[in-house]
């Protein structure tokens, strides 16, 4: 798949990037088919990410909101940085950008686990702009969350037959997700645990 996504030598692709891309694509491919007509979207997303990193490097990572992310990625890409922390940083940042606008097809006859994978959470968190997506009669919570305090909520509860797939997932604050359970009357406007904790 990597050979088809990058059919020619690519100046943005080095060994560290290749290993991270291989891992992310391998993990996603366990549950989703990536149609070949989406390969160019993935390649463009990757190139945009690395160009943004290089531009941030020229700015000394000091002018724009995402510059700290690109600084972390540059550090994780530096020669000799092959430790677990560097690998995890590359994995998280690349995974957050790689599938923007990519149409993934659930594999048939796959019985996914109840828990969303780290990669699926990255995709949904990025698509949600880092905001809680719990809603009540069309009113979306919208609180900005840190990645570590966010979880993926099954829109149709798993216990009611909801599948652990991207189209059935949304980002929520972990305490609200627990409080909601399988209820469909959870109202973030009055029950939002993030707001309650933030004001106490």
N, C-alpha and C positions, 0 to 999 in steps of 0.2 A: 504494500500500500504506500509506504514512504517513497518507493521508487516511482510510483505513478503520480503521487502528489508533487514530487520534485524530479521530473523526467530529465532535467539538465542540471549541470553544476549551478549551485546557488551561492552567491557570495555571503549570504546571511547565515548559511547552514554550516555549523561546525560540529565537532564531536559531542560536546556537552548538549547542544540543542538536539542533535540527532537522537541521543539516548533518551532525553526527556520526551521528545515527540513519539518515539517508539513506545515508551511506557504508557503514555496517555492514550494513544490510539489503540494499543492492545487492550487496555482496561475498558474503554468505551465499546470496543468491538465485541465484548462478551455479551452485551445486551442490545446493541444497536447496529444496524447496517448503515454504513456511510456510503451513499450512492456516489458513483464515480463523477457525476456532474457537480458534486459538491467539493471535489478535490481542489479545484481552483479557488474556491471560497476559503478553504482552510489555508492554502498557500498564501493567499493575499492577506489573511488575518495575521499569519506568522510574520510576513514581511513588514506589514504595518507596525507590528509590535516591535520588531528589531529596529526599524527606522526611528520609531518614537524613542527607543532606548538610546540610540546614537545621538539623536537631536538633544535629548536631555543631558547626555554626557557633555556635549559642546556648551550647554548652558551651565555646566557645573552643578546640575541637579538643583537649581535654586529659584526657578521662576514660576513653575506651574504646579497645580495641585498633585498631579500624579508623578512628579519628578522623583519623589522618595521611593516609589515602586520601581521605577526604572533604575535608580541607584542600587536598590537591593538586587535587581536582576543582573546588573553589570558586575556586582561583587560576586554573585553566585556563578557568573560566567568566567570569572578570572582564572588564570592558569593556576592549576594546583588545588583549586577549590572543588574537591570531589567528595567531601564529607557529607554526612546525612543532612545536615542543615542546609548546605548549598543545594543539594539535590531536591530537597523538599521545597525550598524557595523557588527554584526554577519550575518545578512541577506545578506549584500553586499559581504562579503568575502566568505561565504559558497556558495552563488549563483554563484560566479565567478569560483569556482572550481568544483562544484557538477556535472555538465553536460559535462565535458570534454570527448569527444569520445562517448557520448551517442546519439543514433539514435532516435530522436523524430519523431513521425508520426502525421502530421496535422489531426485534427478531421474533418471528412466530414461534409458538410453542415453548417460549422461555418462561420459567416461573421465577421471577426475580425475588430476591430477598426482601424482607420487610423494610430493611434499612437502606436508604439511598447511599450510593457510594460517594466517596470524597469527590470524585470527578463530576458526578451528577450535581452535587451540592455546589461546586464551583460554577458550573454552567448556569444553574438556576439563580444563584446569588448575583452573578454578573448581569443576567437578564433582568433581574429585579432592581438593579441599581443599588443593591445593598439595603433595600427597604423591606419591612414586614409587609406581606401580601394578604394577611388575614382580612376577611371582609364580612360585612353584614348588610344584606340588602343593597349591595353595590357600593357601600362606603368602605374604602380600603384604609387599613391602619396607617401605613406609610412611614412608621418610625424608622430612622436610620439605625442599622445594627452593625456591630463588629462581626466579622466572619465567625469568630469563635462562640459568640452568643446566639448565633442563628442556627436553626435546624430546618430540615425540609419536612413540610407537612403534606400528608396525602389529602388532596382536595376531596376525593371520594375515599373515605376511610378504608384502610387495608382490611379491617375486620368486616367491612361491608362489601368486599370484593374489589376494592380499588387496587389497581396495579402500581407497583413501584417503578413508574416510568416518568420521563420528563414532563409529558403532557398532563400527568396527574399530580405533579409536585408544585409546591410554592414555598417561598421562604417565610419563616415565622420566628418570632422570639421564642426561645425554648420553653420559658415558663408559661407563656400563653398557649403553646402547643400542648403542654401537659394539661393545662386547665380546660382547653377546648375538648380534648378527648375525641369522642365520636359525635359530639353535639353539633347541630347545624344552627343553633341559636346563639352561639358565642358572639358577643358584640364588643369589638375592640374599643369602641368609643367609650364604653363604661367599664369594661373588664380588663383593659390592657395592663398587664403586670409591669411592663416597661415604664409606663407613665406613672403608675402607683409608686414604684421603687424610686423613680427619678424625682418625685416631688416629696419624698419622705426623708 
